[in-house]
Amino acid sequence: MRRTIISLLAAVAMLPALAAPIDEARALYDEGRYTEALEMLETMRRKSPRDGNVNLLLGSTLMALGRYDEARTPLTTASDRGLAAATLALAGLDIDSYNVDGARQRFDAYEKQMRRARKSIPDDVEAERSRLVTMENMLERVERIEVIDSIVVDADGFFRAYRLSPEAGRLVEGATVRMPGAEMAFVPQNNSEIIYAEADSAGVLTLMGADILDDGTVDHPRVLPGEDLSGGGNAAWPFLMADGVTLYFANDGEESLGGYDIFMTRRNDDGYLQPQNVGMPYNSPFDDYLLAIDETTGAGWWATDRNRIPGKVTIYVFVPSATRVNIEPDDNNLLALARMTDISLTRPEGADYSAILAAIDNAGRHTADGTNVSADNGSFVLPMGSAGVIYHTLSDFNNREARSAMAMAINARAEILSITGRLDQLREAYRRGDHSGSVTILNLEQQLDDARSRMSECINRAIALETGLE
């Protein structure tokens, strides 16, 4: 989708000079004032419903606002009026809706329009064509999985919602382990290393790694060795399996279907091997992140923004399989299963996930500050002072009061998780038109702020007491 929008923005910028109203709307569009531009363009379209340039700019504005389905009608009108940029945008929208045949026809029509206008085909059109080929290949090998549940959470810090067992490792805030440039870092159960993404000098996210020494200090970070993990793009959201060999991560390079895709690689003595795109249903034309498989609970997790809920991502919880089984290409539900439009279609009749759900319920809980709290042993990741030492359990504390303060922080985090879960459900219901819980939402938001402040105070007090600053 990102590539489609970029192509369309370039086309809009090249629109010929027109009458003052559309020039004003285009100026608003260029400034990112899409809502204001939309009002003007809708008025102009009512007066001139078949004006190709008005419809192209209107479709572009709707796409910039994330209203992709609504953009189809004006873009179709602009395409019918001979504007090749609109035809190309429709091809991208067809890819995003898994309409392979429709996208192929749009590309053919686009190239015909360009030849008729005696214009050369831009280089980025070939990348869009490649995206279509990638989709066709993926649709031939859609893995059959069973999805237990899906939850919608804030995109910011979404990984905190993953409920992993201690054996699967920890997902922590990068800043809490002295990796301030990383949003998230992964630490395995044995605390032997840390893996995270950091921007290089060109601003490209690169996978980094560092050993954690016996005294808890973090050794010098290094770029993960091996085959090209960046794939010509950004690499982020790492998760290393408990075998210490299999690494999942997200990448938005040339092998991606669109935005970030999830890839898998394995480690040998020389580093990591050539990554492989894990395909559908995990990947989509949108951003897909952080595939994590917890062999202890028997659950897998991945996050995606394919459902296009502003500021949110959907996390799918599924049953991993030891061997990949693909859906037959002629299955009537193939597209629905690839897109995850109805997770009930993934479940065999009579499937019972109670044991997995119980295991998840007892699994680790990730705190807002990077502390990972396990239900069974109270483990976490907490930098202690300026010496680079990291505490992992309450037993690491020498000061009894500090230990007690940290235990209170753990309890506060459990409260935060409970409140957050209830808020997510109520906010989603509110978004769908059920406003009966509005007062409860306000009360819970206040409780959430109080619990967060209490947790932060307890953690700061624990550190101060342990390091002798209090």
C-alpha positions in Angstrom: 0.0 0.0 0.0 2.8 2.4 0.8 4.2 2.0 -2.7 0.8 2.6 -4.3 0.3 5.8 -2.4 3.8 7.1 -3.3 3.1 6.5 -7.0 -0.2 8.3 -6.7 1.2 11.3 -4.8 3.8 11.8 -7.6 1.0 11.7 -10.2 -1.0 14.3 -8.3 1.9 16.6 -8.1 2.2 16.5 -11.9 -1.5 17.5 -12.5 -1.7 20.4 -15.0 -2.6 23.8 -13.7 -6.4 24.1 -13.5 -9.0 26.6 -12.2 -8.4 28.2 -8.8 -10.7 25.9 -6.7 -8.8 22.7 -7.6 -5.5 24.5 -7.2 -6.5 25.5 -3.7 -7.6 21.9 -2.9 -4.3 20.6 -4.3 -2.4 23.1 -2.1 -4.3 21.8 1.0 -3.4 18.3 -0.1 0.3 19.1 -0.5 0.3 20.6 3.0 -1.3 17.4 4.4 -4.6 19.1 5.2 -6.6 16.3 3.8 -9.9 16.8 5.6 -10.1 20.4 4.3 -9.1 19.3 0.8 -11.7 16.6 0.9 -14.5 19.0 1.7 -13.6 21.2 -1.3 -13.1 18.3 -3.7 -16.5 16.7 -2.8 -18.2 20.0 -3.5 -16.4 20.2 -6.9 -17.2 16.7 -7.7 -20.9 17.3 -7.1 -20.7 20.1 -9.6 -18.5 18.3 -12.2 -19.0 14.5 -11.4 -17.0 13.4 -14.4 -14.0 15.8 -14.2 -11.0 13.4 -14.3 -8.6 15.7 -12.4 -11.0 16.4 -9.6 -11.7 12.7 -9.2 -8.0 11.8 -9.3 -7.3 14.3 -6.5 -10.4 13.2 -4.6 -9.3 9.6 -4.8 -5.8 10.5 -3.7 -7.1 12.4 -0.7 -9.3 9.6 0.4 -6.4 7.2 0.2 -4.3 9.6 2.2 -7.0 9.5 4.9 -7.0 5.7 4.8 -10.4 5.5 3.2 -9.3 3.1 0.5 -12.6 1.6 -0.4 -14.2 5.0 -0.8 -11.3 6.0 -3.1 -12.3 3.4 -5.7 -15.3 5.3 -7.2 -13.5 8.6 -8.0 -10.4 6.8 -9.1 -12.5 4.6 -11.5 -14.1 7.8 -12.9 -10.6 9.3 -13.4 -9.3 6.1 -15.0 -12.3 6.0 -17.4 -11.5 9.6 -18.4 -8.0 8.4 -19.4 -5.9 9.4 -16.4 -3.3 6.6 -16.2 -2.3 7.5 -12.7 -5.8 6.6 -11.5 -5.6 3.3 -13.3 -2.3 2.5 -11.6 -3.7 3.4 -8.2 -6.6 1.0 -8.9 -4.2 -1.7 -9.7 -2.6 -1.2 -6.3 -5.9 -1.3 -4.6 -6.8 -4.5 -6.4 -3.5 -6.0 -5.0 -4.4 -4.8 -1.6 -7.8 -6.6 -1.8 -6.2 -9.8 -3.2 -7.8 -9.3 -6.6 -5.1 -10.8 -8.8 -7.0 -10.8 -12.1 -8.3 -7.3 -11.6 -4.9 -6.0 -10.8 -3.4 -7.6 -13.9 -6.1 -6.0 -16.1 -5.5 -2.6 -14.5 -1.8 -2.8 -15.2 -2.4 -3.7 -18.9 -4.9 -0.8 -19.2 -2.4 1.5 -17.5 0.4 0.6 -20.0 -2.0 1.0 -22.9 -3.0 4.5 -21.7 0.7 5.5 -21.3 1.5 4.3 -24.8 -1.5 6.2 -26.2 -0.2 9.3 -24.4 3.4 8.5 -25.7 4.7 8.5 -22.2 7.4 6.2 -20.8 6.6 3.8 -18.0 8.0 4.9 -14.6 10.5 2.5 -13.0 8.4 2.0 -9.9 5.6 0.4 -12.0 7.8 -2.6 -12.3 8.0 -2.9 -8.6 4.2 -2.9 -8.4 4.1 -5.6 -11.1 6.5 -7.6 -9.0 4.2 -7.2 -6.0 1.5 -8.8 -8.0 3.7 -11.7 -8.9 4.6 -12.1 -5.2 1.0 -12.2 -4.3 0.2 -14.8 -6.9 3.0 -17.0 -5.6 1.9 -16.6 -2.0 -1.7 -17.5 -2.8 -0.5 -20.8 -4.2 1.0 -21.7 -0.8 -1.3 -20.3 2.0 -0.5 -22.2 5.2 -3.5 -23.8 6.9 -3.4 -22.6 10.6 -5.9 -22.6 13.4 -6.5 -19.1 14.9 -7.5 -19.2 18.5 -8.2 -15.5 19.0 -7.6 -12.0 17.7 -7.2 -8.9 19.8 -7.0 -5.2 18.7 -4.5 -3.1 20.6 -2.7 0.2 20.3 0.0 0.1 17.6 2.4 1.9 20.0 4.0 -0.8 22.1 1.7 -3.6 20.8 4.3 -6.2 21.8 3.4 -5.7 25.4 0.2 -7.7 24.8 2.1 -10.9 23.9 1.7 -13.4 26.7 4.9 -15.5 26.4 6.2 -18.1 28.9 9.6 -17.5 30.5 11.0 -20.3 28.3 10.1 -18.4 25.2 12.1 -15.3 26.2 11.2 -11.7 26.9 10.1 -8.8 24.7 11.3 -5.6 26.4 11.4 -1.9 25.8 14.7 -1.1 24.2 15.4 1.9 26.5 15.2 -0.3 29.6 18.2 -2.3 28.5 20.3 0.6 27.4 19.3 0.4 23.8 17.4 3.7 23.5 17.3 3.7 19.7 15.3 0.4 19.8 11.6 0.3 20.3 11.7 -3.4 21.3 14.4 -5.9 22.2 14.4 -9.6 22.6 16.2 -11.5 25.4 16.1 -15.3 25.6 15.4 -17.2 28.8 19.1 -17.8 29.5 19.9 -14.1 29.3 22.8 -14.9 27.0 22.2 -12.2 24.4 19.9 -9.4 23.3 18.6 -8.8 19.7 17.0 -5.5 18.6 16.7 -3.1 15.6 18.6 0.2 15.5 18.7 2.8 12.8 22.1 3.1 11.0 23.7 6.3 9.8 21.3 6.4 6.8 18.2 5.9 9.0 17.7 2.3 7.9 16.7 -0.1 10.7 19.2 -2.9 11.0 19.2 -6.0 13.3 21.7 -5.8 16.0 22.9 -8.2 18.7 25.0 -8.2 21.8 26.1 -10.7 24.4 25.0 -10.4 28.0 27.9 -11.3 30.2 27.8 -13.3 33.4 27.8 -10.3 35.6 24.7 -9.0 33.7 26.4 -6.3 31.7 25.8 -5.9 27.9 28.7 -6.4 25.6 29.5 -4.3 22.6 26.6 -4.4 20.1 27.2 -5.6 16.5 25.2 -6.0 13.3 23.9 -9.5 13.2 26.2 -11.5 11.0 25.3 -13.6 7.9 23.4 -13.2 4.7 21.7 -9.9 4.0 18.9 -9.6 6.6 17.9 -6.1 5.5 16.8 -7.2 2.1 17.3 -3.6 0.8 14.9 -2.2 3.4 14.3 -2.0 7.2 14.6 -5.0 9.4 13.0 -5.0 12.8 10.8 -6.9 15.4 13.1 -9.9 16.0 12.1 -13.1 17.9 14.6 -15.9 18.4 13.1 -19.4 19.0 14.0 -21.3 22.1 16.3 -23.5 19.9 18.6 -20.5 19.7 18.8 -21.0 15.9 15.5 -19.9 14.3 15.0 -16.2 14.0 11.8 -14.5 12.9 11.8 -10.8 12.0 10.0 -8.2 9.9 11.4 -6.5 6.8 10.0 -4.1 4.2 12.6 -4.7 1.4 12.2 -6.0 -2.1 10.9 -9.4 -1.1 8.0 -7.9 0.9 4.5 -8.0 -0.5 3.8 -4.6 0.9 5.1 -2.7 3.9 6.6 -5.0 6.5 6.5 -8.8 5.9 7.6 -11.5 8.3 10.7 -13.5 7.4 12.5 -16.5 8.9 16.2 -17.3 9.0 18.4 -19.8 10.8 21.8 -19.4 12.5 24.9 -21.4 11.9 28.5 -21.0 13.0 29.0 -18.2 10.4 25.9 -16.2 11.1 22.4 -16.2 9.8 21.4 -17.8 6.5 19.4 -16.2 3.6 16.0 -15.1 5.0 12.8 -16.6 3.6 9.4 -14.9 3.4 7.0 -17.0 5.6 4.1 -16.2 3.2 0.4 -16.1 3.9 -1.6 -15.9 6.0 1.0 -14.2 8.2 1.9 -11.6 5.5 -0.4 -9.3 3.7 -0.2 -6.2 1.4 0.0 -4.1 4.6 2.4 -4.2 7.6 2.9 -7.5 9.5 5.1 -7.7 12.5 6.7 -9.8 15.2 5.9 -13.5 14.7 6.6 -15.3 18.0 6.1 -19.0 18.7 6.0 -20.2 22.3 6.6 -23.9 22.4 5.7 -24.0 26.1 2.2 -22.7 25.8 1.7 -24.1 22.3 0.6 -20.7 20.9 2.0 -18.5 18.2 1.5 -14.7 17.9 1.8 -12.2 15.1 0.6 -8.6 14.7 -0.7 -6.8 11.6 -2.4 -3.6 10.5 -4.3 -5.3 7.6 -7.6 -4.4 9.2 -6.9 -0.7 8.8 -8.0 0.5 12.2 -6.3 3.9 12.7 -3.7 3.7 15.5 -4.3 0.0 16.1 -3.0 -3.4 15.1 -4.6 -6.8 15.3 -2.8 -9.5 17.1 -3.6 -13.1 16.0 -3.0 -16.0 18.4 -2.7 -19.3 16.6 -1.7 -22.9 16.9 1.8 -23.5 15.4 2.4 -26.7 13.5 5.6 -28.7 13.3 5.1 -29.2 9.5 3.6 -26.8 7.1 0.3 -27.8 5.5 -0.9 -25.6 2.7 -4.5 -24.9 1.7 -5.6 -26.3 -1.7 -5.5 -23.5 -4.3 -9.1 -24.4 -5.4 -10.5 -24.1 -1.8 -13.5 -21.9 -1.8 -12.3 -20.2 1.4 -8.7 -19.6 0.2 -8.9 -15.8 0.0 -10.8 -15.5 3.3 -8.2 -17.7 5.0 -5.3 -15.7 3.4 -6.8 -12.4 4.4 -8.0 -13.6 7.9 -11.5 -12.1 7.3 -13.2 -14.7 9.4 -11.0 -16.6 11.9 -13.8 -19.1 12.6 -13.1 -20.6 9.2 -9.6 -21.7 10.4 -11.0 -23.8 13.3 -11.9 -27.5 12.8 -15.3 -28.5 14.2 -15.2 -29.3 17.9 -11.7 -27.8 18.3 -10.9 -27.3 22.0 -8.2 -24.7 22.9 -8.8 -24.6 26.6 -5.4 -26.1 27.5 -3.6 -23.5 25.3 -5.7 -20.7 26.7 -4.9 -21.8 30.3 -1.2 -22.0 29.5 -1.3 -18.5 28.0 -3.2 -17.2 31.0 -0.3 -18.4 33.2 2.4 -17.1 30.9 4.6 -14.0 31.3 3.2 -10.5 31.2 5.2 -7.6 29.7 5.2 -4.3 31.5 5.0 -0.8 30.0 8.6 0.0 31.1 10.1 -3.2 29.7 9.8 -5.3 32.9 8.7 -8.8 32.1 6.7 -10.3 34.9 6.2 -14.0 35.0 3.3 -15.5 36.8 5.4 -18.3 38.2 8.7 -16.8 39.2 8.4 -13.0 39.1 11.1 -12.6 36.5 11.7 -9.3 34.7 14.4 -7.2 33.0 15.5 -4.2 35.0 18.8 -2.2 34.5 20.2 -1.4 37.9 22.2 1.8 38.2 25.0 2.9 35.9 27.1 -0.2 36.1 25.2 -2.0 33.3 23.9 -4.8 35.6 20.5 -6.2 34.9 18.2 -7.8 37.5 15.9 -10.6 36.4 14.1 -11.8 39.6 13.1 -10.5 43.0 15.8 -12.7 44.5 18.5 -10.5 42.8 17.7 -7.7 45.2 19.9 -7.4 48.3 17.8 -4.7 49.9 14.6 -6.1 51.5 12.7 -2.8 51.1 13.8 -2.6 47.4 12.6 -6.1 46.9 9.2 -5.2 48.4 8.9 -2.1 46.2 9.6 -4.1 43.1 6.9 -6.7 44.1 4.5 -3.8 44.4 5.4 -2.7 40.9 4.7 -6.2 39.6 1.3 -6.1 41.2 0.6 -2.7 39.7 1.5 -4.0 36.3 -0.9 -6.9 36.7 -3.6 -4.3 37.4 -2.5 -2.3 34.3 -2.9 -5.3 32.1 -6.3 -6.1 33.5 -7.6 -2.5 33.0 -6.0 -2.3 29.5 -7.8 -5.4 28.4 -11.2 -4.1 29.6 -10.5 -0.7 28.0 -9.7 -2.3 24.6 -13.0 -4.1 24.6 -15.0 -1.1 25.7 -13.3 1.2 23.2 -13.9 -1.2 20.3 -17.5 -1.4 21.3 -17.7 2.4 21.4 -16.1 2.6 18.0 -18.8 0.3 16.7 -21.6 2.5 18.0 -22.2 1.1 21.5 -21.7 4.2 23.8 -23.2 2.6 26.9 -19.8 2.1 28.4 -18.6 5.7 28.1 -18.6 6.5 31.8 -16.8 3.2 32.6 -14.2 4.1 30.0 -13.5 7.4 31.7 -13.3 5.7 35.1 -11.0 3.0 33.9 -8.7 5.6 32.1 -8.3 7.3 35.5 -7.5 4.0 37.2 -5.0 3.2 34.5 -3.2 6.5 35.0 -3.1 5.9 38.7 -1.7 2.4 38.3 0.9 3.5 35.9 2.1 6.3 38.2 2.2 3.8 41.1 4.2 1.3 39.1 6.7 3.9 38.0 7.1 5.2 41.5 7.7 1.7 42.9 10.3 0.8 40.2 12.2 4.1 40.8 12.1 3.5 44.6 13.3 -0.1 44.1 16.3 1.1 42.1 17.0 4.0 44.5 16.9 1.7 47.5 19.1 -1.0 45.9 21.7 1.4 44.6 21.9 3.4 47.8 20.4 6.6 46.3 17.7 6.6 49.0 
